[in-house]
Amino acid sequence: MQRQTSNQLCTLLASLLLGLVAPVTAAPAADSVLTITPDALDYREDPRLPGTGLARVHGDPTQGPYLLRARFDPGARTPPHTHPDTRIVTVLEGIYRFGAGSTFDSTALQDYGPGVVLVIPAGTPHFSEGGRDGAVVQESGTGPTGMQFVEP
């Protein structure tokens, strides 16, 4: 009796798990896939952040999911600031130097190389700097977003 109940339980669990896995559907048509090459990005410098450039890759930072790229010249800095949304930052090139806190402190910067992902909760003060050869990072979140500098 116990063996039969165990078999029935395994069958029930397998059925439930199979129900959770979505069936494979046909791939979207090739013409619906958007391809964005690095040379197509339009980096714009913010006069408040010399030596940096920001490009919108996809989405709308004012109202929904977005993807941005930030380029840092060697030694270019962002002063302490916050964002109203959680940011997910992936280092793509170079060394990205990052620190958390309300005051820029070069001794608190940690070096992160390609492939590292940083998840920065909304409202967390942080600062950054491009490494010796500069850096490129990719940032994503859900807008509305912005950048609020932390006043000393």
C-alpha positions, -999 to +999 in steps of 0.1 A: +000+000+000+028+024+009+046+017-023+015+023-044+009+057-026+046+066-032+042+058-069+010+078-071+027+108-054+057+106-079+032+105-108+013+135-093+046+155-088+057+147-123+024+159-137+026+191-118+062+198-128+054+191-165+025+216-162+049+243-150+071+240-180+058+260-209+055+242-242+080+251-269+066+275-294+078+285-329+106+310-329+097+346-339+102+356-375+137+368-382+124+402-392+111+408-357+145+404-341+163+437-333+200+437-337+220+466-322+257+467-330+282+487-308+289+511-337+253+520-339+252+534-303+251+572-299+271+581-268+264+615-254+285+633-228+268+648-198+286+682-191+283+674-154+304+642-160+334+649-181+350+619-197+319+598-197+293+590-224+259+575-221+240+557-249+204+543-248+205+508-262+169+499-259+137+508-240+126+540-224+142+551-191+113+575-185+086+549-183+096+513-184+124+487-189+155+502-204+191+492-213+219+518-213+257+517-220+281+540-201+316+547-214+343+560-191+376+575-202+406+565-180+401+582-146+367+597-155+345+599-124+309+600-113+304+617-080+282+602-053+247+599-067+215+578-064+189+564-088+152+560-080+152+525-094+174+494-089+203+493-114+219+462-127+253+470-140+274+446-161+310+454-169+317+448-206+352+462-211+381+475-191+381+480-153+352+497-137+360+511-103+330+512-080+323+523-044+292+528-023+287+558+000+277+594+001+313+608-002+337+600-030+365+580-014+391+567-038+403+542-012+368+526-011+368+519-049+369+483-059+380+471-093+356+450-114+364+435-148+344+422-177+316+398-168+310+412-132+274+422-124+266+447-097+230+451-084+226+485-069+193+489-049+172+520-055+183+550-035+218+536-027+245+563-029+274+552-050+303+566-071+326+552-098+356+558-120+371+544-152+401+522-147+436+528-163+423+519-198+387+532-192+356+511-190+323+503-207+294+491-186+258+482-194+230+493-171+195+482-169+165+490-148+128+500-149+120+537-153+112+562-145+148+567-136+172+596-131+204+606-114+204+626-082+237+639-070+244+635-033+250+669-017+280+671+006 
